[in-house]
Amino acid sequence: MESFGTRLHRAITERGPLCVGIDPHPGLLAQWGLPDDVQGLERFSRTVVEALGDRVAVVKPQSAFFERFGSRGVAILESTIRQLRDAGSLVLLDVKRGDIGSTVSAYAAAYLDPSSPVYVDAVTASPYLGVGSLAPMFELAAEHGGGVFVLALTSNPEGAAVQRAVTADGRTVAQTVIDEISQLNMGASPLGSFGLVVGATIGDTGHDLSGVGGPLLAPGLGAQGAGAADLRTVFGSSLASVLPSYSREVLSAGPDVAALRAAADRVLVDCRAVLPAR
Ligand SMILES: O=c1ccn([C@@H]2O[C@H](COP(=O)(O)O)[C@@H](O)[C@H]2O)c(=O)[nH]1
């Protein structure tokens, strides 16, 4: 099977550098005139798929908003993933998993084994039990053409205290994550399958992202205050690897399908103005 990096590179070339999240916040459900229940969740998700599944490179369901409805919410997550795949977008499940290696193996089986009902193209993962503990995810992703996006410098202000802490060898925690993911992507072309999450809100990172070789997912755009122009400051010479990610900024245009499409088109134009052509 083709690697995730190759598939992502093609999706970005064909559809443009954009990831849109499915984050059915209670406030958005209300704004869309939907009940804050499983039916509302289902209608919301199906509308996003209808509007964006056939035009956006990557769609990123936020697992928390499905999990809060228990098993019936997870069933809707499963069907949303299937619908997105049928519509042709890559599915990145934002689930930020991480644990000791033997448990990570089970998370890997859940999300990166094609026989699982919640199998997706890629997942987000937390490295704070050590990047090495995520090895079962990296291995299964490599085997089945999947991807893993590891948190490095997150968009929330609280992240810096942990991520910018300095380790015994003088590197920050974030730089150790960046360096380990860079190693995994060594030699991959046109793009590695192992990405990093770097928030668009954080300003000049002071970190070296030039050797990552994989995609740099940039949340924090729109509702969290960053704009496309901020990508220049955050990513500098690594802009060509950036995958901008918007959730509420686009979703708040719904429930009208045409308005959702127009919102996604608008943020894509903003991002294209900043990012090098791919
Ligand atoms: O550093 C991070 C990592 C993940 N996220 C997630 O992205 C979306 C952002 O939603 P917006 O509505 O565009 O603010 C959300 O699912 C977060 O959990 C992030 O924001 N920052």
The ligand as a Gaussian input file, in Angstrom:
#p B3LYP/6-31G(d) Opt

LIG

0 1
 O       -2.335000      21.945000      19.617000
 C       -3.482000      21.604000      19.333000
 C       -3.804000      20.304000      19.012000
 C       -5.081000      19.998000      18.637000
 N       -6.032000      20.940000      18.596000
 C       -7.405000      20.538000      18.164000
 O       -7.706000      21.194000      16.925000
 C       -9.050000      21.655000      16.937000
 C       -9.065000      23.171000      16.902000
 O      -10.395000      23.653000      16.790000
 P      -10.718000      25.181000      16.438000
 O      -12.199000      25.247000      16.505000
 O      -10.187000      25.441000      15.059000
 O      -10.059000      26.007000      17.478000
 C       -9.690000      21.078000      18.191000
 O      -10.255000      19.822000      17.868000
 C       -8.519000      20.894000      19.128000
 O       -8.734000      19.854000      20.061000
 C       -5.728000      22.233000      18.906000
 O       -6.573000      23.148000      18.873000
 N       -4.441000      22.519000      19.271000

